[in-house]
Amino acid sequence: MAQLIRWIGILALVWTVGCGKKEAQVITPKATVGTEVAIWVDDAGITGSQIQAEVKRLFSHVPKDVSAEQLPLIQMNLLQKAVDNLVVRQLVRGEMARSGVLVSQEEIEKGKADLEKGLGQGQSLAMVLAAANLPMDELEMNLRLDLFKNKILKEEQIEAVDAVTDEVVEAYYKANPLEFTKQEGRLASHILVKVSEDADEATLMDRRAKAEGLRTALLEGANFEKLASEVSECGSRVQGGRLGVIPKGREAKEFEDAVYGQEIGAIGEVVQSPVGFHIIKVTGEQERELVPFDEVKLRLAVALKTKARQKVAADYLKQLREKATIKLDGQLAAAVEAAKVAQEEATTENAPLLGEDAPATAPVTAPVVAPALP
């Protein structure tokens, strides 16, 4: 456990806790951690400082409002993902050097231009890199590795995509009906005023008063979606508070009773659950039904083709791993193994290829485990 804490302490140094959250326990690692080789990939070493830099990059993708309860698992996921990313890059870098296949600067520049095209309006690649603390030369190296991988796998990926015929798509649909079945339940949105588990009575009163004030604003005509997007302390705020389908038996009893007891379109009374105070608006009913094949055919085809391309790449990286000698040194090895065990215990395997459109994929009234990071 001490070994794990030492490496988790590194992650805590780059972690900023969101508003109102408990402070993370920060454990300062020894000064030598940054220069020590923590991973060997054949004869190439990856240092602790490189792992720290990769963790910082990954952190830029993590929502800022994660709870204190989720923090330890997210830290371990970050460590595991950072190690995996750095090992993969070194494997591909070594293969590129041995292959003699070249990626020109012109190809790099085109790749950067394509990345910039995919950014939102008003954003530039330089802005995104600055926010992610990623130097341009590092981006170019990563692009070079990706372009190399795409070059040598191009024919295999084309073949894999071509194998996803209309018949294959329909066969998947028929074999996995639950993935395309709408759940039965009520459609609801909410605004959450979060409360920590150890809040005292004064804090509870203050937070309830805030929730009551928000409800009053809604009753007086405030737009629910706009207000939810501005003040809700739930991740659903990016969807204007929309939770999608609330099936029976998933949420805390108080929350479920409110959802199923309110009139459709009405602003309900403030409801308390284990995570805080909710203002709920029920927006409709949904019956259990199988979505027709024609409605999902195009999306499913895209998903299956993407999965086929990813499998080609995954098989290639697996082959590189099997050929290489990879060693995690000392304390990092113990920490990564602990992270893998924790993630396996906390996540569900074989998730559906096409999920529901609703943003809520886990209970909103109880603490949930951290999702896998991008």
C-alpha positions, 0 to 999 in steps of 0.5 A: 500500500505504501508503494501505491500511495507514493505514486498516487501522491504524484497524481495528487500534485497535478489534481485540482479539486472542484468547487466545494469538494474535499481537498485531496490528500497530497503526498510529496514524492521523493525528488528522485521520482522525476528522473528515475526510470520507471518503465523499460520498453526493451532498452528505452527508459520512460521516467517518472517526470514523463509519466507526470506530464502524461497524467497532466494531459489526461487530466485536462479531459476529466470533468471538473465536478467529480466528487471526492468519493470518485477521486481515488479511483480516477487517480489510479485510472490516470496512472494506468492510462498514462503508463499504457499511453507511454508504453504504446508510443515507445513501442510504435516509435521503436517499430517506426525506427526499424521499419524505415517507413518515413512520415514527412513534415508535409504530412505532419502539417496536414495532420495538424490542419485536420485537427484544427478543422475538427475544433469548435468555433473560435478555438485554435490548435495553439489554444488547445495545446496550451490548455492541455499543457502539451508542447507542439513538438510533442504533438508532432511526435504523436502525430508522426507515430499515428500517421506511421501506424495508419500507413502500415495498417491502411490495407488491413483496415480497409479490408476490415471495414469492407467486411462490415457488410449490410448483412453483418450489420443486420446480423449484429442487430438481431443478435443483440436486441437489448442494445436497441430496446428503449427502457420503460420509464419516465423522462426527467430533468433535474437541477442538483444542489450537491451536499457532501456526506459529512455536511453539518446542519447549517450547511444542509439548511443553506443548501436547501435554501439555495434549492428552494430559491432555484425552484421559486425562480422556475415557478416564476418563469425561469427557463429550466434548461438554461438554469440547469446549464448554469447552476446544476452541480450534476454532469447532466447540466451540459444537457440542460439537466436532461437525465433521459429515462428513469427506470424504476428501481435505479434511483434513491426512493425519494427521487424515484417517488418524486419522478413517478408522483409528479405531473408531467411538465410540473416543477416538483417540490425540492427532494433530498437524496444521498447526494443533495437536493433536486428540483425535478421536472418530468418531461414525458413517458417512454414505453419499452420497445425495440427500435426498428432496424432502419432507424439504427442501421446507419449509426450501427454500421459506422460503429461496427466499422469503427470497431473493426478499424480499432481491432486492427490497431489493437491487434497490431499493438498486441503483437508489438507488446508480445515481441517487446520486453516491457518492465515496470520498475519497483513501486510503479509496478505495484501501483499499476497492478493495484490500479488495474485491480481497482478498475476491474472491480469498478467497471462493467465489461462488454458495454453495448456498442450503441448506448441510449441517447440519454446522458445518464448512464448511472444513478444520479442519486448515489455516488458512482465509480469513475468512468474509464478515461479517454 
